[in-house]
Amino acid sequence: MQPITTKTPAEAEVEKILARYFPDVASRPTGFEPQNTDHLDFPEVFVGNLRDAVAQAFAAGRDFEGRRRDKRAERDEKAAR
C-alpha cells in the first residue's frame, strides 16, 4: 500500500503541465514515480516539449509565489490596522 500524499496547488499544476507535454509518461500506471529501470525512468522526449514544459512550470511557480506574497501582504496589512 502506497502512502497517501497531498499535493500543493503548485505541484498539481506542474503535474498537469507534465501530463500535457509528456502524455506517454503520465499515462503509465505509476505516472511520474521512479521505476528504478533505465528504459522506464529515462524516456525519449522531444527537446522542444521539454523546453516548453520547463518554461510553463517556471511561470506557474512564479505566479503561485506572487499570489502567495500578495495574500501575505494583505494579511499583514490587516493585522497592522
C-alpha positions as CSV (number, residue, x, y, z in Angstrom):
1,M,0.0,0.0,0.0
2,Q,1.4,3.4,-1.0
3,P,1.4,6.3,1.5
4,I,-1.2,9.0,0.9
5,T,0.4,12.2,-0.1
6,T,-1.3,15.5,-0.6
7,K,-0.1,17.9,-3.3
8,T,0.2,21.6,-3.1
9,P,-1.6,23.6,-5.8
10,A,1.8,24.3,-7.4
11,E,2.7,20.6,-7.5
12,A,-0.7,19.8,-9.0
13,E,-0.2,22.5,-11.7
14,V,3.2,21.1,-12.6
15,E,1.8,17.6,-12.9
16,K,-0.9,19.0,-15.3
17,I,1.8,20.7,-17.4
18,L,3.9,17.5,-17.5
19,A,0.9,15.4,-18.5
20,R,0.1,17.9,-21.3
21,Y,3.7,17.7,-22.8
22,F,4.5,14.0,-21.9
23,P,1.3,12.0,-22.1
24,D,3.1,8.7,-22.6
25,V,4.8,9.1,-19.3
26,A,1.8,10.5,-17.5
27,S,-0.5,7.7,-18.7
28,R,1.7,4.9,-17.2
29,P,0.1,3.2,-14.2
30,T,2.8,4.6,-12.0
31,G,2.8,8.1,-13.6
32,F,5.9,10.1,-12.8
33,E,7.1,7.9,-10.0
34,P,10.6,6.4,-10.4
35,Q,10.7,2.7,-11.5
36,N,14.4,2.1,-11.0
37,T,14.7,0.8,-14.5
38,D,16.5,2.8,-17.2
39,H,14.1,2.1,-20.0
40,L,11.2,3.3,-17.9
41,D,12.9,6.1,-16.0
42,F,14.5,7.8,-19.0
43,P,12.0,8.0,-21.8
44,E,13.0,9.8,-25.0
45,V,11.4,13.2,-25.2
46,F,11.4,16.0,-27.8
47,V,13.6,18.8,-26.6
48,G,11.1,21.4,-27.7
49,N,8.5,19.9,-25.4
50,L,10.9,19.8,-22.6
51,R,11.8,23.5,-23.1
52,D,8.1,24.5,-23.2
53,A,7.2,22.4,-20.2
54,V,10.0,23.9,-18.1
55,A,9.1,27.4,-19.1
56,Q,5.4,26.9,-18.2
57,A,6.3,25.2,-14.9
58,F,8.6,28.1,-14.1
59,A,5.9,30.6,-14.9
60,A,3.3,28.7,-12.8
61,G,5.7,28.7,-9.8
62,R,6.4,32.4,-10.2
63,D,2.6,33.2,-10.5
64,F,1.9,31.0,-7.5
65,E,4.6,32.7,-5.4
66,G,3.3,36.1,-6.4
67,R,-0.3,35.2,-5.3
68,R,1.1,33.8,-2.0
69,R,3.1,37.0,-1.4
70,D,0.1,39.2,-2.2
71,K,-2.1,37.2,0.4
72,R,0.7,37.5,3.0
73,A,0.9,41.3,2.4
74,E,-2.9,41.6,2.7
75,R,-2.8,39.7,6.0
76,D,0.0,41.8,7.4
77,E,-1.8,45.0,6.4
78,K,-5.0,43.9,8.2
79,A,-3.0,43.0,11.3
80,A,-1.3,46.4,11.3
81,R,-4.7,48.2,11.5
